[in-house]
Amino acid sequence: MKKFLLLSLLLTTSLLQAQIIQGRPADPRLNIDSAVVLMETEKYAEADVYFMKALNEIEVLPADFCFQFGKNSFFLQKFTQSIDWLNKYLELKGSTGQFSKETILLLDKAEEGFRENRGVVSSADVNNKFFYQNTIKCDDGDKPITCPICKGDDLIITVDRLGEKLYKVCPYSTSGVLTCTEFNLLLQGKLKAKKK
């Protein structure tokens, strides 16, 4: 029995080491973690490879991915791509997201970089296939999905400069929910605000 346990432990360890050596994380979300670590060590091109793997392997990406990928694209001087993904993060998280302030600063720099390089065709490399791939399947008809903008409250609460809370009805949801089709349009930046 002890031999069997030892053998299975050695086999499992060998398989895990083989995955690590081959550079294939068991969980595709680890591609995002690897990309962030590489980006923080200023290895932007290597990070981009892991971000692209995540785009290919993960069906629904977290909102923070939009920020991280947009930030890395900025450092690679892919300004249009950076602008698209940073705007997507702000659409999903609004001004209260963990990275919202940094996103706004990077967005300003990316827009400035875009304007400076407008005539240059080289680095504005937007890959629409990946950008619009981040949608969900609507197999179950149009089942309701909690709106990521108002978080299901149907209200957006902001604080002004004086610390006063401002309440605004969510322009996208109906009673705090979206249909699957509306959610996909929101992810693609194509959902129009409802007139209320």
MOBEL-V522071 format. One line per field, one symbol per residue. phi: phi as a letter, one per 20 degrees, with the letter a starting at -180 (. if undefined). burial: + if it has 16 or more other C-alpha atoms within 10 Angstrom, else -. A space follows every 50 residues. Layout:
phi = ???
burial = ???
This chain:
phi = .fffffffffffffffffffffmdffdfffgfffffffffemdffffgff ffffffddfcefffggfffffffffemeffffggfffffffedmedfgdf ffffffffffffffffdgeeefeededfgffeffcdedfemdffcffffd lnemcddcdefeneeddcfffdedlnccfgfffffffemdfefeed
burial = ---------------------------++-++++++-++---+++-++-+ +-+++-----+-+++++++++++++++++++++++++++++++++---++ --+--++-+++-++--------++-+----+--++--------+++++++ ++++++------------++++++-+++++++++-+++--------
